[in-house]
Amino acid sequence: MAPVSRPVRGHFLGVDLGSTTAKAVVVDEDGVIVASSTIAMGAVSRAGMRAAVDAALASAGVAADELGGTVSTGYGRRLVPGAQKSFTEITCHARGTAAMVPGVRLVVDVGGQDSKAITVDDDGLVVDFAMNDRCASGTGRFYEVLARAVEVPIEELGTLALSGSDDLEVSSMCATFAETEIVSMLAMDHHVADIASSVHRAIAARTLALVAQVGRRSPVVLTGGVAQNPAAVHFLSRALRTEVLVPPRPQITGAYGAALLALEATRRGRPPVDDVAGADDLFPRTGGHDAPGHSCAGCDGTLVELGSTIPVRG
């Protein structure tokens, strides 16, 4: 028997505790974002998570005990108190991005320490995903290495890269070795803008290889903190030979997806569960960290149902 959709009232919280930032989103019963917050951290942090949650709830004017449900995701999803369910990053980023940009076919999410490519088909179903979480190449950390090496604030890195030429050869995409290579380029008196531009081009090529594992689709949406870097968007667009879209708040797509899942679970009348395995076992799986061609940390690579709007293709 198909689950019955039940009318709900109240607010729902999604928390994405990532490797470098904590994000929290509060939605109302219509799935509209009421409040959101993003807190930068040095690493996965309970304090950062708590600050993000408190800020979002305060902005929404909602007390924690008034929430209709809470779902967590991200590296630190098990550290979120009060979360009835936890879902994988793949699930939540796809769900949130599809809600922000209806019709999306390819989601490229670049986080602080990993990057993901997720394809979505014409029926709004997740078709495939690939993940790079074994290396800092092409992640937010890599851009931080570049900014430090050329001695510019991370916020100015994209503008600098867009002003330079991208014809320098960047041979290493390892964050550690790349920093040494960048220092060597500076010693050879190459202009910092040309170095930044060439590194951005190389990163886009690396991301293109990740996308190739799942197949190119369009429209393409870039999410994560790196999506705020105009040069990253430009060079990825050029590598993919298509426009890359960026939602208004690209860092909160995972938390938004988690909040929508909290809302949709209540609509379906599913009982809360107390553990991550129990939450994911409510839904069919179509992959995982042992699937050929995929790399993921623990169960972060498990695909589960995305809710009534975007179920995973079985």
Buried (B, 14 or more C-beta within 10 A) or exposed (E): EEEEEEEBEEBBBBBBBBBBBBBBBBBBBEBEBBBBBBBEBEEBBBEBBBBBBBBBBEBBEBEEEEBBBBBBBBBBBEBBEEBBBBBBBBBBBBBBBBBBBEEBBBBBBBBBBBBBBBBBEEEBBBBBBBBBBEBBBBBBBBBBBBBEBBEBEBEEBBBBBBBBEBEBEBEBBBBEEBBEBBEEBBEEEBBBBBBBBBBBBBBBBBBBBBBEBBEBBBBBBBBBBBBBBBBBBBBBBBBBEBEBBBBEBBBBBBBBBBBBBBBBBBBBEBEBBEEBEEBBEBBEBBBBBEBEEBBBBEBBBBBBBBBBEBBBBE
